[in-house]
Amino acid sequence: MQVEALTNQEEVELRAKIEALGLEVTKVPSKSTQNLDELEIAKELDKLSAKLDDVDEMISSAMAADPQIKSLLSSTADVWMPVITASSDERRNFKTKIGDDIYEVEGKNSS
């Protein structure tokens, strides 16, 4: 019973983190005061790609090390898969549920 309670708590915490991530990815970047040239854009894309590679490695390692993590990610895929597979336009129109309340998440400028 205690193990089940811990697993449920972990699932609740993971769902909350994934929902927070969903809110974060819907933010529209604030307009830059200067235009980036192609080289600067390429550098930023490289940084983002490296971060995604790091996240992929962490997830893969965690899933390989602990079958519960794999199970938890599988059972919560309905929450996080739409976030990571959505286009930027789709992300701007997400709705999120926090507790019993449903919020329409409109594109926000990041600050």
C-alpha positions as a printed Julia matrix, in Angstrom:
111×3 Matrix{Float64}:
   0.0    0.0     0.0
   2.84   2.41    0.83
   4.57   1.65   -2.5
   1.31   2.33   -4.34
   0.91   5.65   -2.49
   4.45   6.67   -3.44
   3.84   5.75   -7.08
   0.63   7.78   -7.14
   2.42  10.73   -5.56
   5.19  10.49   -8.16
   2.6   10.37  -10.94
   0.83  13.45   -9.57
   4.15  15.3    -9.34
   5.14  14.25  -12.86
   1.77  15.32  -14.27
   2.14  18.72  -12.55
   5.62  19.17  -14.03
   4.41  18.17  -17.49
   1.49  20.6   -17.25
   3.9   23.36  -16.22
   6.07  22.47  -19.22
   2.98  22.71  -21.41
   2.36  26.23  -20.16
   6.0   27.15  -20.73
   6.14  25.95  -24.33
   3.08  28.0   -25.29
   4.82  31.25  -24.51
   5.55  33.38  -27.53
   9.04  34.87  -27.35
   9.11  38.61  -26.94
  10.12  40.53  -30.01
  13.85  40.99  -30.19
  15.03  44.55  -30.52
  17.59  43.43  -33.05
  17.21  41.05  -35.94
  19.26  37.89  -35.68
  21.36  36.97  -38.64
  21.46  33.42  -40.0
  24.6   32.53  -38.06
  23.08  33.63  -34.74
  19.89  31.71  -35.52
  21.94  28.61  -36.34
  23.82  28.94  -33.03
  20.54  29.21  -31.1
  19.14  26.18  -32.91
  22.31  24.24  -32.09
  21.91  25.12  -28.41
  18.28  23.99  -28.44
  19.2   20.76  -30.23
  21.88  20.05  -27.62
  19.35  20.61  -24.82
  16.89  18.25  -26.5
  19.63  15.64  -26.88
  20.39  15.95  -23.16
  16.72  15.53  -22.26
  16.42  12.52  -24.57
  19.47  10.93  -22.95
  18.13  11.56  -19.44
  14.75  10.05  -20.31
  16.3    7.04  -22.04
  18.66   6.4   -19.12
  15.89   6.75  -16.57
  13.61   4.39  -18.49
  16.38   1.81  -18.85
  17.29   2.03  -15.17
  13.78   1.88  -13.72
  10.78   0.08  -15.22
   8.47   2.21  -13.03
   9.63   5.33  -14.85
   8.89   3.71  -18.19
   5.44   2.73  -16.93
   4.82   6.22  -15.53
   5.84   7.93  -18.77
   3.66   5.54  -20.75
   0.65   6.12  -18.51
   1.03   9.91  -18.7
   1.73  10.1   -22.44
  -1.7   11.66  -22.99
  -0.44  14.71  -21.1
   3.05  15.21  -22.5
   2.93  13.77  -26.04
   0.66  16.5   -27.44
   2.97  19.13  -25.98
   6.13  17.86  -27.63
   4.55  16.94  -30.98
   2.44  20.06  -31.5
   3.29  22.78  -33.96
   3.86  26.27  -32.58
   0.36  27.3   -33.72
  -1.17  24.29  -31.96
   0.75  25.13  -28.78
  -0.69  28.63  -28.77
  -4.2   27.16  -28.65
  -3.67  24.59  -25.89
  -6.09  24.21  -23.05
  -4.78  22.96  -19.76
  -6.52  21.46  -16.76
  -5.21  22.36  -13.33
  -7.22  20.7   -10.61
 -10.87  20.97  -11.64
 -10.35  24.16  -13.67
  -9.7   24.23  -17.41
  -7.72  27.16  -18.75
  -7.3   28.17  -22.35
  -3.64  28.87  -22.78
  -3.12  31.72  -25.16
   0.27  32.58  -26.59
   2.07  34.71  -24.04
   5.15  36.8   -24.37
   7.93  35.42  -22.24
   9.46  37.87  -19.84
